[in-house]
């Protein structure tokens, strides 16, 4: 302990000399809590970045490197460059991850500077800054590598997550996925789109769960589809051979979602004839992503855009499972206390609340509640005009790009100048926010209120009451509303917040609109009149509580299901790494051969029959060739079990022959390449099979069963099939592959 105390004294003095700042006691306490593995709730604007640096320094003293995780790449770069001189003076090496680029501190320079480097060098630094996506996609790409030299040996030692609720709570429901183009036929998407727009009817043919954004086609709808497609059973496995009908029900469900649940300028926008996803939480565009399962193609057909190729998943993991790989996990946020129970139940983490060092000068006004959206927008424009006349800057937060643009059009009609921050020009975020605290500034932000960024307030603004934050509609979570409020009154400065909403807001319609509506009728509201009432505000909070509980159950279920898939993923990635690092492939091949033959023997012994023996010979011919099997069977009558001994000898002989032909080293390289490709292809199919398994749980046949137990049993069967397929396919390809000279290859091409 004395060692750490002396270290903190050194840290404070170095911080003063390099950054011109002295850490406050609250920041030191927060840093020590992070070092000890806690989740820290620290008021907005009170120096979480420096608190993280305190914890990173303590980790360095304890001889542990640490991964510092931020919500986006802009914040990762900002924090690395800001804290870099401090680390450099303390002899701590620093790295920065930016998409697929890597930077590390130049140890040969007296001044701190980040220079290009390899991924290996970056990950060997003491402190590494990067966004959550950078860490996760590097991990997934690592486990698709076919060259061991290109892999990063991530030790998963220690991680500190800034804005931890954004990453482990808000983003938990969305897995990070690497995909590749599929060779599937596009006809089923076109047919599903036609049926959706012309034939199926809601309620009669399908049900929509607006809470979960899911679709269930009922028996009437299934019967109608079977009649249209001229099939007796749409679930008949034999239809898997038909390109148009294979996977037709998911395509049909996605066509319904595209028209009924996904809306332009709310969930996505159209740019250069492409569907661009809008991140549900940050409002930022996700240019390199596609909606999965055919939903992206359904949206393209909805808007009559060129139909893109469907993608298939080849690697994926959730934020929850990735960050649980670290031996030591901690994080910080200004709103962590809201989810204290979830951190405890899912991650076994305590939340430590750090008191503010400033007096709270923020005024949180009561909500303004209107009957309709039209009344809401008219009154919001009037309020903005009144505030703008005083010179007080105002930041308006909306839930969607569409709402932001609608409000912007109304402000334009009354000649109010504004800045609009949303997905279509998100690159201007820092520039727009830099001016948002100036006298007379009006800024509209569609979910992009610059979380993690200070809005600088002019002294004249402080005298006018500080930044006014106006929320148009409530978010589903009280915590996210609090984050919007946290954009103002930072560092002990004044500020004002208020929310304006209507009974037509989506989350109120789903979770409490009728109750609130009846209350407002009793109060005798006139059209266009806003109401500020404690009982109604309490009812809105209750509605948000319902949403939060609902979302927590979804995250908890995802967590339990992903435990099973994570076990499969760890074993498959472990197998890949074993194949990558071994020098001689022969031991692995012997194991594969023995496993294949033993499986056949066990199955054959269970069901002795002529047909099973014929099936057995067919499987063997798949490995060694039909001619070899025919010549052996015709030469002698044998006991059926003798086939196994003979098969092993033949396989080993074929392998030895091929090994001599091409040389031991080249043979191992060939085996390694074939096996890794086979693992990746089979794993991709396994991910699809697991997703299909989950979708079956909505079918009536499984509703009376324990979902987790059933899922565990069925997924285990799929995993056994996965291992069998990897071993059989890699061995068959290895035995059948033919090497040709370069000249022959040119002739063939």
C-alpha angles and dihedrals in degrees: 000000000000088000091057093047091053089047092053090051088054091046093052093050093046090048090054093050098044105032101022089236134111115209113243120233089252090056092049091050091049091049092051091048090052091049090054093053102260132141107241124212105200125170116257116269097018101113111277091159092061091042088057089052089053090055092045090053091051089050089052091052088051089053096249127127116222137210112219110205124201132184094249143002094260091061092044091055092044094051095044092051093042097049094031098091090051093052092043091055089051093052093250118141117227133202135188127206116206113175103294094342125096132203132183135185115267105240092190092064126082090214122062114255135157116227134183114274143161122278090247093055092047093052091048092061121107097239122026125189122200144130120268090250092054093055095044098045091046087055093049093045089049089059092053093053121118094191117069090204091064095054124100114225097222107193095196088218106146136349133187115194120204114209087014094177090060091055105034099031111026098033096038094096094056117073120211107242137190111201140182131204115276126222092221122133118259096212095094091058091052092047093046091051091051093049092047095052096042112025121020121081128201117250092011095059107014144010127228122212101202093184094059098026090235134139129213119190108212128217092269090054092046091051091050091050092048090052092049093047093042095233129129096216122021090196094056107132090219089070088070086084091060110087092205096049101035106108091359097143094056088046089051093048091050091050088056091047091051092058101033109029109024119066133190115253089014105061097010143351135218119246126168091346091305130116107235117196118230110216107247094223109029100032089228122135118254100209097173096048135086132195106255135231095039096301091118091055090047090056091048090054091046090059095036092243127151108285112245126211116272114245131220125210116249098171136009143159136170124242088244095058097040096054092043087066089075118097091219122031128178137150148173141224141157090240105036094120091070090069099037093127093052093051088052098046100041104027105021091234131143122220117228116199115212113205120235118257090210133069110251109251097168118118113210108198124204119269119267108225124196134181098235139023090241091058089045094055094043091052092043091056090049091050092048090051092052093048093045092055089062092054092241109144116238132203114199118199119201131182097232146021089246092055091047092052093045091053091044091055091052092049090049090054090058093044098250114150115225145164117235119210117188145121096290094064103016092142088078092059098110093044093049094046091048089065098036093094097053125110111282095005117151115192126180116198124186100211088313101104092150099258109203092022126104117229104217113229123210118228090244089056091055089057090051092055102274130262114340112218115200119188116204103208125349123272119237090251128056087213093061090048087053090053090057090049088051091067089081138051094032123161091020094301124137125261144155132224133188137163127216119196143159137220087247093065109124099237092048091051090053101038109027117341096123094053093047091045092055090049091052092049090055089052089056100233120192122221111277092015120128122215130210108193131156094217093052092047088052091051090052090051088051089052090052089048089056091052092047092050090047093050092046091056090051091051091046092051091047089051093052094046092046091054087070096045090045090058089053092046094051092051094047093046089047089052090050091052092049090053091047097052102039117101100200118046096194097089092052091048092052089052092049092049093048092048093050094048094044091053090052091047093051092049093044093050090052094054113028108189141129091249092052090050090052090049089050092053090048091054091049091049087055087062104037104020132263095261094060092049093048093049092049097046092046094052099062145000107246142180108264094240090058087072090073096054090045092048094052092050092048093048094049090047092052091048093049090050093052091045091056092046096058104020131257097271096047090045091056091048090050092049091047093051095046094046095048092049090048092049091051094047094047092045090054090054090047091055089053091047091051091051090050089050091055092049090055090063089076090061118101094239092070101039095095094051130084101264096210095047092047092045091049093052096045095043090051089056090050091050092052088051090049093056092046091051093048093052097042097044097044092049093046093050092047092053094046101042115110126205118219133189119255091252092052090049091055090049091051092050 
